[in-house]
Amino acid sequence: MRIVHLDECGSTQDEARALLEGGEAQVAVSARTQGAGRGRGGRAWQDPPGEALMVSLGWAGPLPASVLDGLPLRVADAVLTAIQLAAPAARDGIRWKAPNDLVAASDGAKVAGILVDARTLDAVVDPIIVGIGLNLAGAAFTTADGRDATTVEQVVGVRVERDVLLPELVRLVGRAVRPPA
């Protein structure tokens, strides 16, 4: 999967979609910051520049619609595994919160969000884009809509560098999106 790195963009989801529509079969788009990042329910995603990992991974179809079954949990598991490889203490400090968040086990503050964007027609998906916003460094904060958020660094006491985490994250999420056998 080709990884495109941007300093800034409106939304990595939109950038990935444009590349898929332009003929890419698979692509990952990451940005140091995004001005119009979004989460589930149209919520805005906040990202202090350089302190978060924003990436959207896209696959052109057609793919079987069955790939969507349990996908947020599989992606969350892939993200957790990638974090744990970089910071083993994350194993006990971060957990999945249905339907699409990773949170601090101690207080439920949001660490990451997952946004699955798929166009389905009958039994196929074309395309599918998985967006991940992961708070890596810096202090805990309150989101614009009043929710508590924190960072991997705050939860496990280790700073995880986005450039180290990204290739492993892309590999593991790519495995999670493969259609079930």
C-alpha positions as CSV (number, residue, x, y, z in Angstrom):
1,M,0.0,0.0,0.0
2,R,1.4,3.4,-1.0
3,I,1.6,5.9,1.9
4,V,1.2,9.6,1.1
5,H,2.4,12.0,3.7
6,L,1.0,15.5,3.8
7,D,1.9,18.4,6.1
8,E,-1.7,19.5,6.3
9,C,-5.0,18.9,4.5
10,G,-8.7,19.4,5.0
11,S,-9.4,15.7,5.7
12,T,-7.3,12.6,5.1
13,Q,-10.6,10.8,4.3
14,D,-11.3,13.2,1.4
15,E,-7.7,12.9,0.2
16,A,-7.8,9.1,0.2
17,R,-11.1,9.2,-1.6
18,A,-9.8,11.5,-4.3
19,L,-6.7,9.2,-4.9
20,L,-9.0,6.1,-5.1
21,E,-11.2,7.9,-7.6
22,G,-8.1,8.9,-9.5
23,G,-7.1,5.2,-10.0
24,E,-5.3,4.1,-6.9
25,A,-6.2,0.6,-5.8
26,Q,-5.0,1.0,-2.2
27,V,-3.6,4.1,-0.5
28,A,-2.9,5.5,2.9
29,V,-2.9,9.2,3.5
30,S,-1.4,10.7,6.6
31,A,-1.2,14.3,7.7
32,R,0.5,16.2,10.5
33,T,-2.6,18.2,10.9
34,Q,-6.0,18.5,9.2
35,G,-8.4,21.4,9.2
36,A,-11.6,19.5,8.6
37,G,-11.1,16.1,10.2
38,R,-14.3,14.4,11.2
39,G,-15.5,11.6,13.3
40,R,-18.7,9.6,13.7
41,G,-21.9,11.6,13.6
42,G,-20.3,14.5,11.9
43,R,-18.2,15.5,14.9
44,A,-15.1,17.5,14.3
45,W,-11.7,15.8,15.0
46,Q,-9.3,18.0,16.9
47,D,-5.6,17.4,16.4
48,P,-2.8,19.5,17.9
49,P,-0.3,19.8,15.0
50,G,2.4,17.1,15.2
51,E,0.9,15.5,18.4
52,A,-1.5,13.1,16.7
53,L,-1.5,10.6,13.9
54,M,-4.2,11.1,11.4
55,V,-4.4,8.5,8.6
56,S,-7.0,7.2,6.2
57,L,-6.5,3.9,4.4
58,G,-8.5,3.3,1.3
59,W,-9.3,0.3,-0.9
60,A,-11.0,0.5,-4.3
61,G,-13.6,-2.2,-4.8
62,P,-15.4,-4.1,-5.5
63,L,-15.0,-5.9,-2.2
64,P,-17.5,-8.2,-0.6
65,A,-19.8,-6.3,1.8
66,S,-19.0,-9.0,4.4
67,V,-15.7,-7.2,5.0
68,L,-17.7,-4.6,7.0
69,D,-18.9,-7.2,9.5
70,G,-17.1,-6.4,12.8
71,L,-14.7,-4.1,11.0
72,P,-14.5,-1.3,13.6
73,L,-13.5,-3.9,16.3
74,R,-10.9,-5.5,14.0
75,V,-9.4,-2.1,13.2
76,A,-9.4,-1.1,16.9
77,D,-7.5,-4.3,17.6
78,A,-5.0,-3.6,14.9
79,V,-4.5,-0.1,16.2
80,L,-4.0,-1.4,19.8
81,T,-1.5,-4.0,18.6
82,A,0.5,-1.3,16.7
83,I,0.5,0.9,19.8
84,Q,1.5,-2.1,22.0
85,L,4.4,-2.9,19.8
86,A,5.8,0.6,20.3
87,A,4.7,0.9,24.0
88,P,4.0,-2.5,25.6
89,A,2.4,-0.7,28.7
90,A,-0.5,0.2,26.5
91,R,-1.8,-3.4,26.8
92,D,-3.4,-2.6,30.1
93,G,-3.8,1.2,29.7
94,I,-6.0,1.4,26.5
95,R,-9.1,-0.4,25.6
96,W,-11.8,-0.5,22.9
97,K,-15.1,1.3,23.5
98,A,-17.8,0.4,21.0
99,P,-18.6,1.3,18.4
100,N,-15.4,3.1,17.3
101,D,-13.2,4.5,20.0
102,L,-10.0,3.6,21.9
103,V,-10.1,5.0,25.4
104,A,-7.9,5.2,28.6
105,A,-8.8,2.1,30.7
106,S,-8.6,4.3,33.9
107,D,-11.1,7.0,33.1
108,G,-12.6,6.5,29.6
109,A,-10.9,9.5,28.1
110,K,-10.7,9.2,24.3
111,V,-7.3,8.3,22.9
112,A,-8.4,7.4,19.3
113,G,-11.3,7.4,16.9
114,I,-12.0,5.1,14.0
115,L,-14.3,6.2,11.1
116,V,-15.3,3.6,8.5
117,D,-16.6,5.1,5.3
118,A,-18.0,2.7,2.8
119,R,-20.2,2.8,-0.2
120,T,-22.2,-0.4,-0.5
121,L,-24.4,-1.6,-3.4
122,D,-26.0,-5.0,-3.0
123,A,-23.3,-7.3,-1.8
124,V,-20.2,-5.2,-2.6
125,V,-18.3,-2.3,-1.2
126,D,-16.6,0.2,-3.5
127,P,-14.6,2.0,-2.0
128,I,-13.9,1.5,1.6
129,I,-11.9,4.1,3.6
130,V,-10.9,3.6,7.2
131,G,-9.9,6.8,9.0
132,I,-7.9,6.8,12.3
133,G,-7.2,9.7,14.5
134,L,-4.8,8.8,17.3
135,N,-3.7,11.2,20.0
136,L,-0.1,10.4,20.6
137,A,1.6,13.2,22.6
138,G,0.9,16.1,24.8
139,A,-1.5,16.8,27.6
140,A,-5.0,15.6,28.2
141,F,-7.7,18.0,26.9
142,T,-11.4,18.6,26.5
143,T,-12.9,18.3,23.0
144,A,-15.0,21.1,21.5
145,D,-18.1,19.1,22.3
146,G,-17.1,18.7,26.0
147,R,-15.7,15.2,26.0
148,D,-12.5,14.2,27.8
149,A,-9.6,13.2,25.6
150,T,-6.1,12.1,26.4
151,T,-2.9,10.8,24.6
152,V,-0.9,7.6,24.5
153,E,1.9,9.5,26.2
154,Q,-0.4,10.4,29.1
155,V,-1.8,6.9,29.5
156,V,1.4,4.9,29.3
157,G,4.1,7.4,30.0
158,V,6.0,6.8,26.8
159,R,6.1,9.1,23.7
160,V,5.3,7.1,20.6
161,E,6.5,8.8,17.4
162,R,4.0,8.9,14.6
163,D,6.6,8.1,11.9
164,V,7.6,4.9,13.8
165,L,4.0,3.8,14.4
166,L,2.6,4.6,10.9
167,P,4.1,1.7,8.8
168,E,3.1,-0.9,11.4
169,L,-0.4,0.6,11.7
170,V,-0.8,0.5,7.9
171,R,0.3,-3.1,7.8
172,L,-1.9,-4.3,10.6
173,V,-5.0,-2.3,9.5
174,G,-4.5,-3.7,6.0
175,R,-4.7,-7.2,7.4
176,A,-7.8,-6.3,9.4
177,V,-9.6,-5.1,6.3
178,R,-8.9,-8.2,4.1
179,P,-12.2,-9.9,3.3
180,P,-12.9,-12.9,5.5
181,A,-12.1,-16.3,3.9
